[in-house]
Amino acid sequence: MIGAGYVGLVSGACFADLGNTVFCVDKDIKKIDMLNNGHLPIYEPGLSEVVNKNYLSNRLRFTTNLSLAVKESDIIFICVGTPSSKKNKSADLQYVFKAAKEISKYINKFKIIVTKSTVPVSTGDKIEKIILTKKGKKYFEVVSNPEFLREGEAIRDFRFPDRIVVGSNNKKITKKLESLYEPLIRKGATFFSTNRRGAEMIKYASNAFLATKISFINEIANLCEKTEINVDDISIGMGLDKRIGGRFLRAGPAYGGSCFPKDTKAITVTGDLYKTDLSIIKSVIKSNINRKILLMERIKKILLNKVKKKRITVLGVTFKPNTDDMRQSSSLLMIPYLQNKGAIIKYYDPTGEKKEFSKLKNVYFSVDTREACKDADLIIIHTEWDEFKTIDFKKILKRKRAKIYDMRNLYNPIKMKNLGLLYYSIGR
Ligand SMILES: NC(=O)c1ccc[n+]([C@@H]2O[C@H](COP(=O)([O-])OP(=O)(O)OC[C@H]3O[C@@H](n4cnc5c(N)ncnc54)[C@H](O)[C@@H]3O)[C@@H](O)[C@H]2O)c1
């Protein structure tokens, strides 16, 4: 595995758990040192057990030595980041191409080179060209095997995936990958193969579709707020239709995370490149940006436009529960915005203090929910960690007039009202 981040580390550990010998290579020495000293660089439920078990049995190794790992391996997965380019909205492929160049230097026998990173259509062709400058065609094959695991559920998603997608223009190689995944296929995972460009496209189209579903219900929630309808009922009523399905149909903050924002942007760039207007995805991106602004306006409204000196508590700052990943979390915009308006902010997150807020004046990390909430004028439930689902607000709130803005609809509005709490939520 080239890249020992969320994808490379989880997949590497899980492939080792299936009996393979795996090298996780990363150029980040600190990360590799941590891993070799028994510490995980990321928070992911269940990961430490899989890593420890396979590290101790010597099936899983961590190294910065790419040459050694490439020479020893039959299959090489590229799992490096593909963030949004700083210049335009496309995927920045510099890490992928650098990895391909490095791999090409150390190919000593036939290798299957698999792109697990999310890459735009035809990147596989470019990787092939890069490697061809150093090694002949008979030494390697480039395959696409996009990753669909969700942070927070990554181990389960690896072991029980909805589908495994492999894109290759060579049937023999597809068979080889099918046999690598055979233990998962035996347990019921569907193996789907297509050509290389097809697999690259499946990943982007899937993420763009899921982002569309989220934005769709978020906009419906806006309408529900104006028409005195409970959006949760709409999600259930719609989701019961098997053609629609209930997942990803829960209203909340703007979508964030390390994938949807960058992947929706990148696919529209691909569309433009091939003179195809992906107008639906473009309007999803716009809707999501608007949502960030809309929810900040709503916070201001809840505080009757008096944000200055208000004590605001944010519960959960990551983009979703069970991960420490802060990339593109809507809290990254919300907290600085409120701080800039003069609010005094306390935040609590089960994965600890965040460096992203450490330099902000009047923004403080609290060690638990009670400490974070007790003096608040407004509590914002931003991430639906389980521990935020059963808070006894009556007991911990010192201020009787404290308000609660539940951005995840975790509580029943009628029950909250009956308890005498000033409770606001999304689309209800
Ligand atoms: N995070 C997710 O939930 C998820 C899910 C599906 C797909 N993906 C995709 O998988 C890819 C990786 O995502 P991630 O979240 O794991 O990224 P990440 O930033 O957590 O990890 C990438 C790692 O690659 C390392 N790296 C970069 N260049 C290297 C090189 N030349 N040699 C060795 N190591 C190198 C970096 O140091 C880093 O540790 C992205 O394309 C992403 O879109 C991510």
The ligand as an SDF file (V2000), in Angstrom:
LIG
                    3D

 44 48  0  0  0  0  0  0  0  0999 V2000
  -10.8510    8.8450    3.4550 N   0  0  0  0  0  0  0  0  0  0  0  0
  -11.8540    8.1830    2.9210 C   0  0  0  0  0  0  0  0  0  0  0  0
  -12.8810    7.9520    3.5670 O   0  0  0  0  0  0  0  0  0  0  0  0
  -11.7960    7.6920    1.5020 C   0  0  0  0  0  0  0  0  0  0  0  0
  -12.7590    6.7880    1.0400 C   0  0  0  0  0  0  0  0  0  0  0  0
  -12.6850    6.3380   -0.2810 C   0  0  0  0  0  0  0  0  0  0  0  0
  -11.6860    6.8100   -1.1200 C   0  0  0  0  0  0  0  0  0  0  0  0
  -10.7690    7.7170   -0.6490 N   0  0  0  0  0  0  0  0  0  0  0  0
   -9.7260    8.1710   -1.5540 C   0  0  0  0  0  0  0  0  0  0  0  0
   -8.5260    7.4970   -1.2340 O   0  0  0  0  0  0  0  0  0  0  0  0
   -7.3870    8.3450   -1.4060 C   0  0  0  0  0  0  0  0  0  0  0  0
   -6.6120    8.4620   -0.1090 C   0  0  0  0  0  0  0  0  0  0  0  0
   -7.4280    9.0920    0.8540 O   0  0  0  0  0  0  0  0  0  0  0  0
   -7.0450    9.1220    2.3960 P   0  0  0  0  0  0  0  0  0  0  0  0
   -8.1810    9.7640    3.1120 O   0  0  0  0  0  0  0  0  0  0  0  0
   -6.5650    7.7760    2.8200 O   0  0  0  0  0  0  0  0  0  0  0  0
   -5.7810   10.1280    2.3520 O   0  0  0  0  0  0  0  0  0  0  0  0
   -4.7710   10.5010    3.5210 P   0  0  0  0  0  0  0  0  0  0  0  0
   -4.3910   11.9060    3.2970 O   0  0  0  0  0  0  0  0  0  0  0  0
   -5.3360   10.0850    4.8410 O   0  0  0  0  0  0  0  0  0  0  0  0
   -3.5180    9.5430    3.2390 O   0  0  0  0  0  0  0  0  0  0  0  0
   -2.6630    9.6540    2.1540 C   0  0  0  0  0  0  0  0  0  0  0  0
   -1.2700    9.2400    2.6120 C   0  0  0  0  0  0  0  0  0  0  0  0
   -0.4240    9.1060    1.4660 O   0  0  0  0  0  0  0  0  0  0  0  0
    0.8810    9.4880    1.8470 C   0  0  0  0  0  0  0  0  0  0  0  0
    1.6750    9.7330    0.6160 N   0  0  0  0  0  0  0  0  0  0  0  0
    1.5000   10.6930   -0.3130 C   0  0  0  0  0  0  0  0  0  0  0  0
    2.4080   10.5460   -1.3090 N   0  0  0  0  0  0  0  0  0  0  0  0
    3.1550    9.4560   -1.0060 C   0  0  0  0  0  0  0  0  0  0  0  0
    4.2260    8.7810   -1.6470 C   0  0  0  0  0  0  0  0  0  0  0  0
    4.7160    9.1860   -2.8270 N   0  0  0  0  0  0  0  0  0  0  0  0
    4.7670    7.7080   -1.0420 N   0  0  0  0  0  0  0  0  0  0  0  0
    4.2800    7.2710    0.1410 C   0  0  0  0  0  0  0  0  0  0  0  0
    3.2540    7.8590    0.7980 N   0  0  0  0  0  0  0  0  0  0  0  0
    2.6910    8.9310    0.2220 C   0  0  0  0  0  0  0  0  0  0  0  0
    0.6590   10.7050    2.7090 C   0  0  0  0  0  0  0  0  0  0  0  0
    1.7680   10.9880    3.5340 O   0  0  0  0  0  0  0  0  0  0  0  0
   -0.5760   10.2530    3.5040 C   0  0  0  0  0  0  0  0  0  0  0  0
   -0.2210    9.6290    4.7240 O   0  0  0  0  0  0  0  0  0  0  0  0
   -7.9620    9.6740   -1.9270 C   0  0  0  0  0  0  0  0  0  0  0  0
   -7.9260    9.6760   -3.3180 O   0  0  0  0  0  0  0  0  0  0  0  0
   -9.3980    9.6490   -1.4500 C   0  0  0  0  0  0  0  0  0  0  0  0
  -10.2420   10.4120   -2.2600 O   0  0  0  0  0  0  0  0  0  0  0  0
  -10.8080    8.1460    0.6390 C   0  0  0  0  0  0  0  0  0  0  0  0
  1  2  1  0
  2  3  2  0
  2  4  1  0
  4  5  1  0
  4 44  2  0
  5  6  2  0
  6  7  1  0
  7  8  2  0
  8  9  1  0
  8 44  1  0
  9 10  1  0
  9 42  1  0
 10 11  1  0
 11 12  1  0
 11 40  1  0
 12 13  1  0
 13 14  1  0
 14 15  2  0
 14 16  1  0
 14 17  1  0
 17 18  1  0
 18 19  2  0
 18 20  1  0
 18 21  1  0
 21 22  1  0
 22 23  1  0
 23 24  1  0
 23 38  1  0
 24 25  1  0
 25 26  1  0
 25 36  1  0
 26 27  1  0
 26 35  1  0
 27 28  2  0
 28 29  1  0
 29 30  1  0
 29 35  2  0
 30 31  1  0
 30 32  2  0
 32 33  1  0
 33 34  2  0
 34 35  1  0
 36 37  1  0
 36 38  1  0
 38 39  1  0
 40 41  1  0
 40 42  1  0
 42 43  1  0
M  CHG  2   8   1  16  -1
M  END
$$$$
